[in-house]
């Protein structure tokens, strides 16, 4: 059962969201600003929803701390319709952003879209109740959204985790930039969009070389990337 963690300054909206999620088979827990980050870091949830009030201070105060401690996918509901504020929310860690007022139906659809982008692989191993992908020196715990490289924990952003997990699930295969953009960013790749390249470059820096000296992620010029799986 999919578990969602909700931080909402507006109790009425939080109640509506909870009813909608539970009617669709989700489990929901609420958290206050003091507990939200620590609860998200426990690895018991599949997605988080941060519902900001009119001041916008909740996003600025909570989201950067949240992202430093967790790669859990997070949807931010923001009161301001200003493009700049939505962009800031995305830049400091949100996976998606919705302007309030919004319907519980739209929030549910957005959460499902985020979950599809971070979906578990169908060919993972089950160990101790956890779904695990192993690709050479890389181990990924999909449920906990954690990754280790040669036994060392990787500090990844949520998007970096999604990119690396998709490459790991298709280890040894070419994954196009278009597929990476659609699955991990939720948008088609445009002509001058280098977002995927930037994310892959950051992941490479965090991985370092394989034990045999090769880079773990190979570039296929003008086409995409491939994770060495053996």
Wavefront OBJ file of the C-alpha trace (Angstrom):
o trace
v 0.000 0.000 0.000
v 1.359 3.421 -0.966
v 2.157 5.639 2.014
v 2.036 9.443 1.828
v 3.375 11.910 4.389
v 1.531 15.264 4.503
v 2.619 18.559 6.027
v -0.256 21.045 5.755
v -0.725 24.435 7.385
v -4.359 24.401 6.226
v -6.170 21.711 8.253
v -9.252 21.811 6.016
v -7.226 21.037 2.879
v -5.223 18.384 4.711
v -8.468 16.686 5.739
v -9.754 16.752 2.142
v -6.468 15.325 0.847
v -6.475 12.591 3.468
v -10.020 11.535 2.577
v -9.190 11.442 -1.134
v -5.955 9.493 -0.695
v -7.520 6.952 1.652
v -10.490 6.471 -0.689
v -7.950 5.532 -3.393
v -6.188 2.982 -1.176
v -3.299 5.149 0.107
v -2.215 5.361 3.723
v -1.694 8.906 4.997
v 0.091 10.403 7.980
v 0.222 14.060 8.968
v 3.295 15.717 10.416
v 4.065 19.111 11.866
v 7.021 21.206 10.697
v 9.166 19.899 13.579
v 8.590 16.223 12.732
v 8.172 16.285 8.949
v 11.831 15.878 7.996
v 12.649 13.212 10.577
v 9.563 11.182 9.638
v 10.420 11.407 5.924
v 13.953 10.170 6.602
v 12.725 6.937 8.201
v 12.065 5.339 4.802
v 8.460 4.386 5.618
v 6.813 6.571 2.975
v 6.604 6.532 -0.813
v 5.929 10.251 -1.320
v 5.552 13.487 0.638
v 3.201 16.429 0.153
v 4.163 19.826 1.557
v 1.240 22.252 1.605
v 2.514 25.785 2.141
v 0.501 28.664 3.529
v 0.154 32.140 2.085
v 3.473 33.393 3.455
v 5.569 30.826 1.603
v 7.940 30.615 4.580
v 7.204 26.908 5.073
v 8.765 26.056 1.716
v 11.869 28.152 2.344
v 12.326 26.839 5.891
v 11.486 23.151 5.501
v 12.280 22.106 1.938
v 16.078 22.684 1.934
v 16.436 20.743 5.217
v 14.167 18.013 3.892
v 16.196 17.617 0.715
v 19.518 17.451 2.563
v 18.254 14.508 4.610
v 15.944 12.645 2.242
v 15.542 11.720 -1.429
v 11.835 11.004 -0.914
v 9.770 12.421 -3.813
v 7.904 15.534 -2.699
v 5.017 17.525 -4.158
v 4.734 21.139 -3.001
v 1.387 22.953 -2.915
v 2.129 26.657 -2.983
v -0.230 29.606 -2.522
v 1.566 32.009 -4.854
v 0.882 31.934 -8.583
v 4.160 33.776 -9.228
v 6.416 31.806 -11.570
v 9.525 32.837 -9.646
v 8.282 31.229 -6.427
v 7.395 27.981 -8.193
v 10.852 27.890 -9.776
v 12.519 28.480 -6.405
v 10.534 25.584 -4.902
v 11.675 23.286 -7.704
v 15.276 24.471 -7.474
v 15.544 23.836 -3.734
v 14.205 20.302 -3.934
v 10.558 19.925 -4.990
v 9.789 17.247 -7.585
v 6.615 19.027 -8.662
v 4.730 22.174 -7.682
v 0.981 22.943 -7.741
v -0.615 26.346 -7.147
v -3.407 26.485 -4.567
v -6.355 26.454 -4.549
v -6.254 23.014 -6.112
v -8.521 20.004 -5.967
v -7.626 16.790 -4.098
v -8.161 15.038 -7.436
v -5.344 17.047 -9.064
v -3.040 16.484 -6.092
v -3.697 12.735 -6.315
v -2.917 12.756 -10.047
v 0.323 14.668 -9.454
v 1.402 12.262 -6.711
v 0.706 9.297 -8.969
v 2.780 10.900 -11.729
v 5.690 11.401 -9.305
v 5.400 7.795 -8.163
v 5.459 6.576 -11.769
v 8.677 8.482 -12.367
v 10.268 6.824 -9.348
v 8.593 3.440 -9.864
v 10.196 0.281 -8.610
v 11.785 -1.968 -11.164
v 9.914 -5.161 -12.043
v 13.154 -7.197 -12.023
v 14.460 -6.258 -8.599
v 15.473 -8.686 -5.867
v 13.490 -8.902 -2.648
v 15.730 -9.048 0.429
v 14.284 -8.686 3.893
v 11.142 -7.156 2.450
v 13.105 -4.525 0.492
v 13.329 -4.194 -3.285
v 16.987 -3.974 -4.298
v 18.723 -3.351 -7.631
v 22.351 -4.456 -7.906
v 24.438 -3.348 -10.884
v 28.140 -4.096 -10.419
v 29.436 -2.010 -7.473
v 26.118 -0.128 -7.275
v 23.335 -1.181 -4.895
v 20.004 0.648 -4.806
v 17.231 0.231 -2.233
v 14.189 1.433 -4.144
v 11.775 1.600 -1.229
v 14.181 3.530 0.982
v 15.430 5.545 -2.009
v 19.017 4.933 -0.933
v 22.060 3.994 -2.998
v 25.561 2.701 -2.247
v 28.602 2.706 -4.519
v 31.395 0.296 -3.570
v 29.884 0.114 -0.092
v 29.645 3.881 0.455
v 26.323 5.704 0.843
v 25.632 8.223 -1.915
v 24.247 11.664 -1.081
v 21.863 12.097 -4.011
v 19.117 14.570 -4.740
v 15.697 13.124 -5.529
v 16.177 13.657 -9.274
v 19.694 12.206 -9.201
v 18.332 9.134 -7.459
v 15.646 8.735 -10.139
v 18.214 9.072 -12.947
v 20.618 6.596 -11.357
v 17.827 4.122 -10.545
v 16.562 4.167 -14.127
v 20.090 3.613 -15.471
v 20.585 0.789 -12.947
v 17.337 -0.929 -13.878
v 18.535 -0.904 -17.481
v 22.210 -1.576 -16.724
v 24.131 -2.526 -19.850
v 21.526 -0.869 -22.083
v 21.464 2.552 -23.692
v 18.953 4.872 -22.056
v 18.133 7.858 -24.220
v 18.158 11.396 -22.881
v 14.528 11.673 -23.946
v 13.528 8.697 -21.782
v 15.540 10.025 -18.858
v 13.861 13.412 -19.186
v 10.359 11.955 -19.441
v 10.779 9.456 -16.608
v 12.886 11.506 -14.203
v 11.909 15.114 -14.907
v 8.384 14.516 -16.136
v 8.806 16.509 -19.327
v 9.971 15.973 -22.924
v 13.539 16.910 -23.728
v 13.802 20.154 -25.679
v 16.550 21.127 -28.088
v 18.724 23.168 -25.735
v 17.769 21.461 -22.470
v 20.915 20.096 -20.781
v 19.261 19.247 -17.447
v 19.872 15.506 -17.831
v 23.520 16.105 -18.747
v 23.956 18.221 -15.615
v 22.350 15.588 -13.383
v 24.467 12.787 -14.894
v 27.634 14.883 -14.485
v 26.812 15.412 -10.806
v 26.131 11.688 -10.309
v 29.469 10.815 -11.940
v 31.324 13.108 -9.565
v 29.648 11.445 -6.597
v 30.344 7.930 -7.903
v 33.959 8.316 -8.897
v 35.579 5.514 -10.939
v 34.691 1.834 -10.785
v 37.185 -0.533 -9.114
v 38.570 -1.311 -12.591
v 39.154 2.397 -13.261
v 36.343 2.859 -15.774
v 33.568 5.414 -15.349
v 30.391 3.772 -14.110
v 28.205 5.730 -16.524
v 29.233 5.745 -20.172
v 28.157 8.432 -22.648
v 26.741 7.357 -25.994
v 27.338 10.506 -28.017
v 24.171 12.427 -28.928
v 22.001 9.529 -27.813
v 22.119 8.975 -24.081
v 23.849 7.124 -21.275
v 24.595 3.567 -20.216
v 25.447 2.211 -16.791
v 28.045 -0.572 -16.786
v 26.268 -3.434 -15.094
v 28.846 -6.156 -14.522
l 1 2 3 4 5 6 7 8 9 10 11 12 13 14 15 16 17 18 19 20 21 22 23 24 25 26 27 28 29 30 31 32 33 34 35 36 37 38 39 40 41 42 43 44 45 46 47 48 49 50 51 52 53 54 55 56 57 58 59 60 61 62 63 64 65 66 67 68 69 70 71 72 73 74 75 76 77 78 79 80 81 82 83 84 85 86 87 88 89 90 91 92 93 94 95 96 97 98 99 100 101 102 103 104 105 106 107 108 109 110 111 112 113 114 115 116 117 118 119 120 121 122 123 124 125 126 127 128 129 130 131 132 133 134 135 136 137 138 139 140 141 142 143 144 145 146 147 148 149 150 151 152 153 154 155 156 157 158 159 160 161 162 163 164 165 166 167 168 169 170 171 172 173 174 175 176 177 178 179 180 181 182 183 184 185 186 187 188 189 190 191 192 193 194 195 196 197 198 199 200 201 202 203 204 205 206 207 208 209 210 211 212 213 214 215 216 217 218 219 220 221 222 223 224 225 226 227 228 229 230
